């Protein structure tokens, strides 16, 4: 499955199948939340949250690809990510794009 942020794939004629998406809501455990809150006092990267968001993006992408495969897609173009905090220490990540089939 080809994933791209562009509208086209070089050398391919595309047939649009429709919007596909995958999402997840992730959080870290209370112990990680406490240790990360102390880190905000001194500054620097919040590695537990970086890991959480990387895991969330990977899972959302996997779910989007599964959605595209159900439509018989060969690729997803115009792929994007969006995220939003849904509560303290928890974030929703959505991956979305347009499923296409090669003509």
Backbone as CSV, one residue per row, in Angstrom:
resi,resn,N_x,N_y,N_z,CA_x,CA_y,CA_z,C_x,C_y,C_z
1,UNK,0.865,-1.182,0.000,0.000,0.000,0.000,0.902,1.232,0.000
2,UNK,0.670,2.094,-0.957,1.416,3.352,-1.041,0.657,4.408,-0.251
3,UNK,1.375,5.123,0.616,0.812,6.245,1.369,1.589,7.488,0.970
4,UNK,0.874,8.527,0.586,1.552,9.753,0.190,0.733,10.982,0.593
5,UNK,1.443,12.060,0.837,0.771,13.314,1.170,0.439,14.120,-0.085
6,UNK,0.906,13.649,-1.234,0.640,14.355,-2.482,-0.709,13.933,-3.061
7,UNK,-1.191,14.704,-4.029,-2.479,14.405,-4.657,-2.374,13.357,-5.754
8,UNK,-1.176,13.146,-6.255,-0.974,12.217,-7.357,0.175,11.269,-7.036
9,UNK,0.274,10.218,-7.830,1.415,9.306,-7.762,2.020,9.309,-9.155
10,UNK,3.270,9.689,-9.240,3.956,9.851,-10.517,3.805,8.608,-11.397
11,UNK,3.370,8.854,-12.637,3.247,7.781,-13.606,2.012,6.905,-13.462
12,UNK,1.108,7.257,-12.570,-0.095,6.449,-12.339,-1.346,7.278,-12.572
13,UNK,-2.322,6.663,-13.216,-3.636,7.272,-13.329,-4.475,6.675,-12.209
14,UNK,-5.181,7.530,-11.477,-5.869,7.097,-10.261,-7.383,7.190,-10.386
15,UNK,-8.044,6.220,-9.778,-9.494,6.240,-9.634,-9.793,6.439,-8.150
16,UNK,-10.539,7.467,-7.811,-10.863,7.769,-6.420,-11.904,6.801,-5.887
17,UNK,-11.612,6.227,-4.708,-12.552,5.314,-4.057,-13.287,5.976,-2.895
18,UNK,-12.631,6.931,-2.240,-13.294,7.643,-1.148,-12.392,7.890,0.044
19,UNK,-12.954,8.549,1.009,-12.256,8.897,2.239,-12.013,7.652,3.089
20,UNK,-10.800,7.543,3.626,-10.494,6.479,4.579,-9.861,7.120,5.807
21,UNK,-10.061,6.450,6.946,-9.527,7.017,8.185,-9.300,5.913,9.202
22,UNK,-8.453,6.239,10.140,-8.215,5.371,11.276,-7.907,6.258,12.461
23,UNK,-8.355,5.869,13.638,-8.101,6.719,14.805,-7.885,5.871,16.045
24,UNK,-7.342,6.518,17.054,-7.142,5.897,18.351,-7.070,6.998,19.405
25,UNK,-7.384,6.637,20.627,-7.180,7.531,21.766,-6.224,6.808,22.700
26,UNK,-5.131,7.451,23.020,-4.079,6.848,23.825,-3.839,7.670,25.090
27,UNK,-3.414,6.978,26.139,-2.998,7.672,27.363,-1.877,6.877,28.014
28,UNK,-1.132,7.529,28.845,-0.094,6.876,29.635,-0.655,6.635,31.024
29,UNK,-0.051,5.703,31.733,-0.541,5.409,33.091,-0.218,6.546,34.052
30,UNK,-0.846,6.543,35.188,-0.716,7.630,36.168,0.726,7.834,36.617
31,UNK,1.491,6.753,36.732,2.902,6.864,37.113,3.696,7.664,36.102
32,UNK,3.452,7.394,34.825,4.138,8.141,33.762,3.684,9.597,33.757
33,UNK,2.382,9.827,33.990,1.881,11.201,34.029,2.579,12.005,35.114
34,UNK,2.773,11.405,36.272,3.419,12.109,37.392,4.868,12.421,37.059
35,UNK,5.604,11.430,36.541,7.017,11.675,36.236,7.164,12.702,35.122
36,UNK,6.254,12.672,34.135,6.332,13.644,33.053,5.975,15.051,33.533
37,UNK,5.090,15.158,34.514,4.746,16.490,35.022,5.936,17.115,35.741
38,UNK,6.761,16.317,36.404,7.978,16.839,37.026,8.955,17.327,35.964
39,UNK,8.995,16.648,34.831,9.901,17.022,33.750,9.562,18.413,33.221
40,UNK,8.295,18.807,33.286,7.917,20.130,32.784,8.525,21.248,33.632
41,UNK,8.921,20.934,34.853,9.538,21.941,35.711,10.927,22.327,35.237
42,UNK,11.660,21.370,34.671,13.041,21.632,34.252,13.190,21.758,32.745
43,UNK,12.176,21.359,32.019,12.213,21.460,30.561,12.810,20.224,29.922
44,UNK,12.690,20.157,28.625,13.220,19.026,27.873,12.109,18.187,27.275
45,UNK,12.522,17.173,26.540,11.561,16.307,25.865,10.816,15.421,26.848
46,UNK,9.529,15.292,26.653,8.701,14.397,27.449,8.636,13.062,26.703
47,UNK,9.642,12.229,26.919,9.818,11.017,26.112,8.645,10.058,26.203
48,UNK,8.024,9.932,27.359,6.870,9.033,27.482,5.730,9.492,26.581
49,UNK,5.543,10.794,26.466,4.489,11.313,25.599,4.882,11.220,24.129
50,UNK,6.165,11.394,23.825,6.638,11.202,22.459,6.367,9.774,22.016
51,UNK,6.694,8.821,22.865,6.435,7.411,22.567,4.938,7.157,22.395
52,UNK,4.133,7.739,23.281,2.691,7.563,23.203,2.156,8.060,21.863
53,UNK,2.595,9.235,21.433,2.099,9.798,20.185,2.605,9.011,18.977
54,UNK,3.844,8.514,19.030,4.354,7.672,17.941,3.535,6.394,17.824
55,UNK,3.220,5.779,18.960,2.390,4.567,18.965,0.991,4.872,18.426
56,UNK,0.452,6.008,18.826,-0.896,6.389,18.384,-0.923,6.628,16.876
57,UNK,0.088,7.329,16.339,0.139,7.561,14.890,0.256,6.241,14.129
58,UNK,1.099,5.332,14.637,1.275,4.036,13.973,-0.034,3.242,13.959
59,UNK,-0.747,3.235,15.067,-2.011,2.499,15.147,-3.078,3.142,14.264
60,UNK,-3.156,4.466,14.272,-4.133,5.165,13.427,-3.830,4.908,11.946
61,UNK,-2.559,4.901,11.582,-2.166,4.626,10.197,-2.551,3.204,9.812
62,UNK,-2.272,2.251,10.687,-2.633,0.847,10.433,-4.137,0.713,10.201
63,UNK,-4.933,1.364,11.013,-6.391,1.288,10.878,-6.873,1.957,9.592
64,UNK,-6.204,3.049,9.196,-6.557,3.716,7.945,-6.244,2.800,6.764
65,UNK,-5.084,2.150,6.787,-4.693,1.226,5.722,-5.700,0.074,5.638
66,UNK,-6.118,-0.459,6.773,-7.125,-1.530,6.777,-8.431,-1.051,6.149
67,UNK,-8.819,0.189,6.437,-10.021,0.778,5.850,-9.864,0.860,4.337
68,UNK,-8.690,1.291,3.873,-8.419,1.402,2.435,-8.421,0.029,1.771
69,UNK,-7.851,-0.966,2.422,-7.819,-2.316,1.858,-9.227,-2.878,1.691
70,UNK,-10.126,-2.550,2.608,-11.511,-3.020,2.492,-12.194,-2.453,1.248
71,UNK,-11.720,-1.294,0.794,-12.272,-0.693,-0.429,-11.561,-1.197,-1.680
72,UNK,-10.505,-1.994,-1.507,-9.727,-2.482,-2.645,-8.718,-1.477,-3.151
73,UNK,-8.282,-0.567,-2.308,-7.359,0.494,-2.708,-5.939,-0.024,-2.932
74,UNK,-5.255,0.650,-3.835,-3.831,0.405,-4.061,-2.973,1.421,-3.312
75,UNK,-3.571,2.557,-2.976,-2.818,3.629,-2.328,-3.768,4.562,-1.590
76,UNK,-3.182,5.404,-0.734,-3.905,6.497,-0.085,-3.136,7.768,-0.400
77,UNK,-3.812,8.722,-1.026,-3.193,10.006,-1.359,-3.747,11.090,-0.439
78,UNK,-3.079,12.221,-0.427,-3.475,13.360,0.412,-3.580,12.937,1.879
79,UNK,-2.700,12.058,2.322,-2.754,11.537,3.690,-2.347,12.613,4.691
80,UNK,-3.069,12.675,5.788,-2.816,13.663,6.837,-3.024,13.033,8.205
81,UNK,-2.465,13.706,9.220,-2.710,13.357,10.619,-3.324,14.563,11.311
82,UNK,-4.156,14.293,12.289,-4.674,15.339,13.171,-4.696,14.757,14.572
83,UNK,-4.552,15.625,15.551,-4.617,15.157,16.935,-5.296,16.202,17.798
84,UNK,-5.824,15.703,18.907,-6.496,16.596,19.848,-6.429,15.977,21.229
85,UNK,-6.262,16.805,22.228,-6.315,16.332,23.610,-7.772,16.088,23.960
86,UNK,-8.061,14.921,24.524,-9.434,14.639,24.916,-9.602,14.733,26.431
87,UNK,-8.500,14.669,27.151,-8.476,14.876,28.590,-7.014,14.964,29.006
88,UNK,-6.730,15.294,30.233,-5.365,15.403,30.711,-4.625,14.082,30.482
89,UNK,-3.550,14.119,29.694,-2.741,12.924,29.483,-3.265,11.954,28.450
90,UNK,-4.327,12.310,27.730,-4.865,11.432,26.701,-5.073,12.238,25.417
91,UNK,-4.742,11.608,24.296,-4.864,12.301,23.020,-5.484,11.392,21.972
92,UNK,-6.298,11.988,21.106,-6.823,11.272,19.959,-5.936,11.602,18.771
93,UNK,-5.610,10.596,18.008,-4.884,10.787,16.760,-5.714,10.164,15.657
94,UNK,-5.881,10.905,14.562,-6.592,10.382,13.403,-5.683,10.500,12.186
95,UNK,-5.647,9.447,11.397,-4.963,9.440,10.107,-6.065,9.366,9.059
96,UNK,-5.973,10.191,8.015,-7.005,10.176,7.003,-6.433,10.536,5.643
97,UNK,-7.133,10.146,4.613,-6.705,10.433,3.255,-7.746,9.936,2.273
98,UNK,-7.372,9.950,1.006,-8.256,9.502,-0.062,-7.736,8.183,-0.619
99,UNK,-8.574,7.146,-0.550,-8.214,5.842,-1.103,-8.349,5.899,-2.619
100,UNK,-7.369,5.341,-3.316,-7.383,5.319,-4.769,-6.985,3.943,-5.281
101,UNK,-7.410,3.674,-6.494,-7.056,2.433,-7.202,-6.344,2.839,-8.482
102,UNK,-5.334,2.062,-8.864,-4.632,2.350,-10.111,-5.493,1.921,-11.293
103,UNK,-5.561,2.781,-12.330,-6.336,2.438,-13.542,-5.465,1.616,-14.466
